[in-house]
Amino acid sequence: MTCYFRHLKDVFDKAGVEVTNENKRDLDRAIHAYVGVEYKDCPSTWRAVKVSLAEDEEAFLGVLREAMG
């Protein structure tokens, strides 16, 4: 699992998203795209995710839900 997913368990729960081996890459790519960080740059993504959650948690939850289709 990506380096920051372990910190987002509560956020995934709020969004009603269950992270599985099958969907974690799609979620990771959607999160990277939303926060505007190049894919696989985990530390920068985690910093941007924290900012995003502080600014608009509902929008972030929406991105997670949308990534799940």
Sequence and secondary structure as in RCSB ss.txt:
>XXXX:A:sequence
MTCYFRHLKDVFDKAGVEVTNENKRDLDRAIHAYVGVEYKDCPSTWRAVKVSLAEDEEAFLGVLREAMG
>XXXX:A:secstr
  TTGGGGHHHHHHHT    TTTHHHHHHHHHHHHT  TT HHHHHHHHHHHHHHHHHHHHHHHHHHT 
